[in-house]
């Protein structure tokens, strides 16, 4: 297997690439750099969502691993509490 991560169980059909009964759309330009992007027969697809363009339509995709999250409040965060929250998951 090469360095590219593959979509296991995906099948090429007349509608497109199908995985677990869902027809998947290729990723969009904004998905470049995301850890969830997988390859199948030379095309790239999202492993978390079948229609990536819809996730980017209203702003940032909530599944994107390459986009930094910005707090809307702008308040100062207590680093001790923040580390405890991060440890919880």
C-alpha positions as CSV (number, residue, x, y, z in Angstrom):
1,X,0.0,0.0,0.0
2,X,1.3,3.5,-0.8
3,X,1.5,6.5,1.4
4,X,-2.1,7.6,0.4
5,X,-4.9,6.4,2.7
6,X,-7.5,4.5,0.8
7,X,-11.3,4.2,1.1
8,X,-11.7,0.5,2.0
9,X,-14.9,-1.1,0.8
10,X,-15.6,1.7,-1.8
11,X,-17.1,0.7,-5.1
12,X,-17.2,2.6,-8.4
13,X,-20.8,2.7,-9.8
14,X,-22.6,4.6,-12.6
15,X,-23.6,7.3,-10.0
16,X,-20.0,7.7,-8.7
17,X,-18.1,6.2,-5.8
18,X,-20.3,4.4,-3.3
19,X,-19.3,3.5,0.3
20,X,-21.7,1.9,2.7
21,X,-24.7,2.7,0.5
22,X,-23.8,6.4,0.1
23,X,-22.7,8.0,-3.1
24,X,-19.8,10.3,-2.3
25,X,-18.7,13.5,-4.0
26,X,-15.1,14.4,-4.5
27,X,-13.5,16.9,-2.0
28,X,-13.3,20.6,-2.8
29,X,-10.3,22.9,-2.8
30,X,-10.8,23.9,0.9
31,X,-10.3,20.3,2.0
32,X,-6.6,20.3,0.9
33,X,-4.5,19.4,4.0
34,X,-7.3,17.8,6.0
35,X,-6.5,14.4,7.7
36,X,-9.9,13.0,6.7
37,X,-9.2,13.1,2.9
38,X,-8.9,9.6,1.4
39,X,-8.1,8.4,-2.1
40,X,-9.9,6.1,-4.4
41,X,-8.9,5.4,-8.0
42,X,-7.1,8.7,-8.4
43,X,-9.8,10.9,-6.8
44,X,-10.0,12.2,-3.3
45,X,-13.0,11.9,-1.0
46,X,-13.8,12.8,2.6
47,X,-14.0,9.9,5.0
48,X,-16.4,11.7,7.3
49,X,-19.0,13.4,5.0
50,X,-20.2,12.4,1.5
51,X,-20.8,15.9,0.2
52,X,-17.8,18.1,1.3
53,X,-19.0,21.2,-0.7
54,X,-22.1,21.5,1.5
55,X,-20.0,21.6,4.7
56,X,-18.0,24.5,3.3
57,X,-21.0,26.4,2.0
58,X,-21.8,28.2,5.3
59,X,-18.2,28.8,6.4
60,X,-15.6,26.4,7.7
61,X,-16.3,22.6,7.7
62,X,-16.7,21.3,11.3
63,X,-14.8,18.1,10.4
64,X,-11.7,20.0,9.0
65,X,-8.6,19.0,10.9
66,X,-6.4,21.7,9.2
67,X,-8.5,24.7,10.2
68,X,-7.8,26.5,13.4
69,X,-10.8,27.1,15.7
70,X,-11.3,30.7,16.8
71,X,-13.3,31.5,19.9
72,X,-16.1,33.9,19.1
73,X,-16.3,35.4,22.5
74,X,-12.7,36.9,22.5
75,X,-12.6,36.4,26.3
76,X,-9.4,35.5,28.1
77,X,-9.4,31.7,28.8
78,X,-7.9,30.3,32.0
79,X,-5.1,27.9,30.8
80,X,-5.6,25.5,33.6
81,X,-9.3,25.1,32.9
82,X,-8.6,24.9,29.2
83,X,-6.1,22.0,29.7
84,X,-8.6,20.1,31.9
85,X,-11.3,20.5,29.2
86,X,-8.9,19.3,26.5
87,X,-7.9,16.3,28.6
88,X,-11.6,15.3,29.0
89,X,-12.0,15.3,25.2
